[in-house]
Amino acid sequence: MSNTPPKLDLEHALQLARYALELARREQVTAVTVVVTDAGGNIRCALRGDGVGHFGVDIAHAKCVTAVGFGRSSAKTAAVFADKPQLLPSFVSLTQGKFMPLGGGVVVVDASGAIVGAAAMAGSTPENDERFVTAAIKSIGLDVPA
């Protein structure tokens, strides 16, 4: 067994995405998409479940960009913007449309707490999306901030 700490390389990103889809499937949720990004919001991998609509990858990617951009889950960012809707157009423009203050996107951190990427799901409820990707992140030895 290696003592190398886990990182969000392509293999781990794929494991994370596959496991998140599997967790959703176990609960009969199949029309979902998972996107995993690096710390800059660039897509490492994207997997679309069967029956996913046209915008699944775009929505999940935007949730990732929102999470890494604010350093917290997209659900926590949504709570901030609930009282400041006038700011939404500015952030949508700033991110070239990749801003989605809706639950389901989470920051991925390593053992030192450094942000190494984000993962998001789109297609279920925001709560389920976040629950599935959080469990998948932890399954590969990485974590999410408290």
C-alpha positions in Angstrom: 0.0 0.0 0.0 1.3 3.4 -0.9 1.8 6.2 1.6 1.2 8.8 -1.1 -1.6 11.1 -0.1 -4.6 11.0 -2.5 -4.9 13.8 -5.1 -7.4 14.7 -7.7 -5.7 13.3 -10.7 -7.6 11.9 -13.6 -7.9 8.4 -12.2 -9.3 9.7 -8.8 -11.6 12.1 -10.7 -13.1 9.2 -12.7 -13.4 7.0 -9.5 -15.2 9.8 -7.8 -17.6 10.4 -10.7 -18.4 6.7 -11.2 -19.0 6.2 -7.5 -21.3 9.2 -7.3 -23.3 7.8 -10.2 -23.4 4.4 -8.5 -24.7 6.0 -5.3 -27.5 7.7 -7.2 -28.4 4.6 -9.1 -28.8 2.7 -5.8 -31.6 5.1 -5.0 -33.1 4.8 -8.5 -31.8 8.2 -9.6 -30.3 7.7 -13.1 -30.8 10.9 -15.1 -27.9 12.7 -13.4 -24.6 14.1 -14.5 -21.3 14.3 -12.5 -18.5 16.8 -13.2 -15.2 16.9 -11.5 -12.9 19.9 -11.9 -9.4 21.0 -10.8 -8.9 23.9 -8.4 -9.3 26.4 -11.4 -12.7 25.0 -12.4 -11.4 23.2 -15.5 -13.2 19.9 -16.2 -11.2 16.8 -15.3 -14.1 14.5 -16.2 -17.8 14.6 -16.9 -20.1 11.5 -16.8 -23.7 11.7 -17.9 -26.2 9.1 -16.7 -28.8 7.7 -19.0 -31.7 10.0 -19.8 -29.9 13.3 -18.9 -31.1 16.4 -20.6 -29.1 18.7 -22.8 -27.8 21.0 -20.0 -26.6 18.4 -17.4 -22.9 18.9 -18.0 -23.2 22.7 -18.1 -25.2 22.8 -14.9 -22.9 20.5 -13.0 -19.8 22.4 -14.3 -21.3 25.7 -13.3 -21.9 24.3 -9.8 -18.2 23.3 -9.6 -17.0 26.7 -10.8 -19.3 28.3 -8.2 -17.9 26.1 -5.4 -14.2 26.6 -6.2 -14.7 30.3 -6.9 -16.2 30.9 -3.5 -14.3 28.2 -1.6 -17.4 26.6 -0.3 -20.3 24.5 -1.5 -22.7 25.9 -4.1 -25.5 25.5 -1.5 -23.7 27.8 0.9 -23.2 30.3 -1.9 -26.9 30.1 -2.7 -27.8 31.1 0.8 -25.6 34.2 0.5 -27.2 35.3 -2.7 -30.8 34.6 -1.5 -30.7 38.0 0.1 -28.8 39.7 -2.7 -30.4 38.7 -6.0 -29.3 42.0 -7.6 -25.7 40.6 -7.6 -26.5 37.5 -9.6 -26.2 39.0 -13.1 -22.8 40.3 -12.3 -21.5 36.9 -11.2 -23.1 35.2 -14.2 -21.3 37.7 -16.5 -18.0 37.4 -14.5 -18.0 33.6 -14.9 -19.2 33.7 -18.5 -22.3 31.9 -17.5 -20.7 29.4 -15.2 -22.3 30.5 -12.0 -24.9 28.3 -10.4 -25.8 29.2 -6.8 -27.8 26.0 -6.3 -26.9 23.0 -4.1 -25.0 20.1 -5.5 -21.4 21.4 -6.0 -18.8 21.0 -3.4 -15.2 21.9 -2.9 -12.7 19.0 -2.7 -9.8 19.4 -0.3 -6.7 17.3 0.5 -5.5 16.3 4.0 -3.9 19.7 4.5 -7.2 21.5 3.7 -5.9 22.8 0.4 -8.6 23.1 -2.4 -7.7 20.6 -5.1 -10.9 20.8 -7.1 -14.6 20.5 -7.0 -17.3 17.9 -7.8 -20.9 18.5 -8.6 -24.0 16.5 -9.6 -27.0 17.8 -11.5 -30.3 16.1 -12.1 -31.5 15.0 -8.6 -32.5 17.3 -5.8 -29.8 19.8 -4.7 -29.6 17.9 -1.4 -29.2 14.5 -3.0 -26.7 15.9 -5.6 -24.5 17.2 -2.7 -24.9 14.0 -0.6 -23.9 11.7 -3.5 -20.8 13.7 -4.5 -19.7 14.3 -0.9 -19.8 10.5 -0.2 -17.9 9.9 -3.4 -15.2 12.4 -2.5 -14.7 10.8 0.8 -14.5 7.4 -0.8 -11.3 8.3 -2.7 -9.6 9.6 0.5 -10.2 13.3 -0.1 -12.6 15.6 1.9 -14.9 18.6 1.8 -14.5 21.6 4.1 -16.7 21.8 7.2 
